[in-house]
């Protein structure tokens, strides 16, 4: 009897799932998308603009063999289940498989699961369905939009500026960074002064005069106020309130990327890469299992099963007084809610219990995901907040304190939040309601400009503005860095000259398209397509009718950036030499190209010779990888393949006569365990 065939996206995932399903099933992988838009037709869009935007798909380069194998698997299968990821992208991949592999509605079903555990996978077969055409059309429309905008604007930028690309979402994200930089440049700092009273156990800050807010702009004003104050303060009021400190909702893709950036120092790309591994399955000794639910989501919803098991876990491990309530999101706009929040697949799989099976980074990410989900279902923490007002000649000083009276969710999540107590003295013990300060002084400050975006803050801003989707944030940021539109300075984004130029040129001709409002509306329209409330090709028709005329005007009227002259003349024809850009970097050539094809030879850098090569008659020289990392290799490469990351020295190992290398304060042998301090 032929086996039933299950097709997933990831090869790693397929091995895990096949173990769950047993011998009646064969599980194979598509390794992501098998097809994409071709580059044929008008402007290379791979889309028939004049025939209802009909897409033209082709097998992705290098995947013909895989597709042939999948067709053979389908031919030998009794039934096919398409089990790609549970989002629009996964739905589209399933449709491409359906169409390419020649499936029909009688021999396939679509199944989805939000986590890779045995129960979730097996239960998904009970809810098998047909492919959701609306979800497919929504993804397809997004792909066509991004292809049209990307191809046309990238070509424009390459011909008119030093920019390499532009895009529907990336250019808006870049504009946010450029706009912020201009705010910073335009900011004029202002001086202001603060007055503080210092006591034995606390400090108090001047807040009001006659109970009206006071601002001190000049030093003489601060000195004048000081001259009117004595060291004796009257305790005007002591206000104590019990406040609830609520835990946050479990992670979405966006909030996970933000917290992993600020708390763990991970880039969004690194976070998603690690999360993918945790989702697809980790061998934890007794089994291979997915440790977290699907990591591309904008929902904070948790399954009833997870909530029930977690409540039981909290009651058993911390007591019934720690059992909390389900957190919900106040945001409904732009939330697809296709599946759950990011959570552990089992609350009983504590991070500490499986730490030995995880890398350090996997453990860190799993730990914060686990405790965020656990904390979200625990009782609020309670604090007693105290506000004290002290009066001195009608000038009111304020101090605040906070005492934790019930730790609640902080029992498990305090390592990720600042919640230190600030304890104030008992003011009821002071006689005559008077307290005396040790001294009173003033300090000068200057107002600060808005801060540059960190990766975490940029993702938060994009999410709040409705730009892109959770699955696109990491790729968007990666692209603007790779294109050299921005650079990271102290983990903050600073736009480069080319990034600013690209933004300005786009705003000159496309300000009504490359902006937050338009991009947000486009996301809303894509959601309407997914819900079946908008025809996909109608959206494309309206967009293209507006977009293409603007592109033609830009090609005609946008000024081309003049090349940078070096101050030298071409030795062949006498025209100025200019700096040009290729995919390999900058070079100097004649401005009279193509009539004159002179290119200035690059100066050869002096090669640092370290020692004779131990394997041949060459020399060991300092070299660099494509990413700029230094290593040491033979000058006769590729004939000689000697290479080492650490700098070799001419001295041989006294134990084995092997090669010794120097790193920091140690000399080590590359062949044996010999080492010594320098």
C-alpha positions, 0 to 999 in steps of 0.5 A: 500500500502506498504511503500518505505524503506530507510536504512541509517547508523545512528539512529539519522539521520533516524528520521530527514530524515523520517520527510522530506519524509513523510508517504509514506516512512519508514526510518530505520538504519543499525547502521553502518556496519552489517557484517565484515570479519570472523576470520576463515581460514588461520591465522584467516584472514577470507579470502581464500588466495588460492582462489583469496582472496575471503572474508568470511563475518559474521554478526557482534556480537550483530547485528543478531536481527537488521538484522532480523528486516531489512529483515522483513522491506525489505519483507514488503516494495514496494521498498528499497533505500540504503542511507548510507554515501557518501564515499567508506565506505558507498558504502561498507555498502550499498553492505553488506545490498544488499547482506545480505538482499537478494535485487536484481537489480529490487527492490533497488536503491542507493541514496547519499546526501552530507548534511541532509537538506530537499532539498538535501534528496529529490533531491537525489532520482532524481539521484538514481543509482546502487551500485558502485562495484569499490568503494566497491572493493576498500574498501574491498581491504583496509579491507583485506590488513589491516586485513592481515598486522594487524593480522600477524604483531600484532601476531609477535610483541606480541610474540617477543616484548612488543608491542600489535599491528602493522598496515599498517598506524599506524606503519608508523605514529609511525615511523614518531614520532620515527624518529623525536625523534631521530632527536631531540636526535641527534641535537647539538645546536649551539650558534649564536648572533643577534644585534638589534638597538632600536629606539623610535617607532621600532627596527631594526635587523642586516641583512647584511654586504655590502648587503651580509647575515651575521652570527655571531657565536661567542660573540667576533664577536658581540662585534667587530661589535658593536665597529664599529657602531655609534648611527646614521643610514642612511635611505638607502631605504623605500620600500612600497608594497601593498600585497593581503592576501588571505583567505584559502579554506573551510575545508577538514577533515584534515584541520578541524582536524588541525585547531580544534586542534590548535585553539580550543584545540580539539583532532581529535577524539573529532572533528569528533565526534562533526562534526558527530552530526552537520552533522546528525541533530540538533533540532534548534527549528523550525526544525531538520536539518543537520548544516554542509555538510558531514565531511569526504572529501578531496575536497575543492569544493563548490556547485554552489548553496552554492556559489551563496547564499553566494555571495548574503549574502556577498553583502547584509551584507557587500557590493559588494566590499567584494564579492570574488572568489572561492578557488581551491586546488593546490593538485590533487594527492590523492584527491578523490573529491567525494563530497564537502568541509565541509561547513554550509548547509545554509549560513543564519544559522548564528552561533550566531542565533542558539547558544542556541540550541548547546552545547559550543563545538558544537557551537565552531566547527560550528562557525569555519566551518561557518566562514571558508566557508564564508571567502573563498568566500570573497575578499582578504584582502589588506595590505601595507607592508613596508621594511626599510633598515638602514645603519651603517658603511656598516652594514645593519639593517632591519625592517618591518611593515604592515598596513591593508588597506582593511580588506576583508575576515578578516571582518569575520575571524580575530578571527582565524588569527593573523593580527595585524598592525605593524606601522612604523614612517614616515621616510620622516620626518627625516632630512638629512636621518639620524635617531639616535638609543637609543642603540644597543645591542646583544643577544645570541641564540641557534639553536633549534632542530625540534619540536615534532609533535602535533596532528595537525602537525602529521595530516598535515604531514600524509596528505602531505605524502599521508599516510592513508585517512581523515577518518583514521587519528583520529583512527590512532592517537587514536590507537598509544596512546591506545597501549602506543606507544606514550604519550602526553607531553605538547600536543606533541607526545613522543614515549615510550620505547615500541613504539621505540622498535616496530618501530625498530623491524619492520624496521629490517624486514619490512623496504620496507613495513612499510615506507611512499613511500610504504604506499602512493603507496598502497593508489594510487593503492586503488584509481586505484581500485576505478576508475576501473583501477586495479583489486583488487585481483591482488593487493592482490596477489602481496602484499601477495607474497612479504609480507608473506615470510618476516613474516616467516623470522621475526618469525624465526629470530627476537630476542625475548625481554628478560624479565626484571628480578626483582633481586628476586628468585622464592620461589618455584623453585629458578629461577629468577622472571621477569616482565610480561605483561598481558591485565590487566597490569604488574605482577611479575612471575617465569621465568620458566613458564610453569614448574613453575606457581608461580605469586607474590601476588600484594601488597594491597594498603592501603585503605583510609577510609573517614567516615561511610557509611550513607546507611549501616554499611560499610565505605566510601573509596576512589576508582578509575574508570577504567580511573583513576578518583577518586570517593568515594563509600561504601566498601560493594559494590555491596551490597551497591551502595552509591557513589559520585564524591566529598569527603563526610564529617562526618558532616550532612546537618543542613537543611535536615540531608543529606550528605555533600561533600567537593569540592574546597572551598565549602561544599555542600549537596547532597540532597538539595541546602545547601552550605557554604564556607570552 
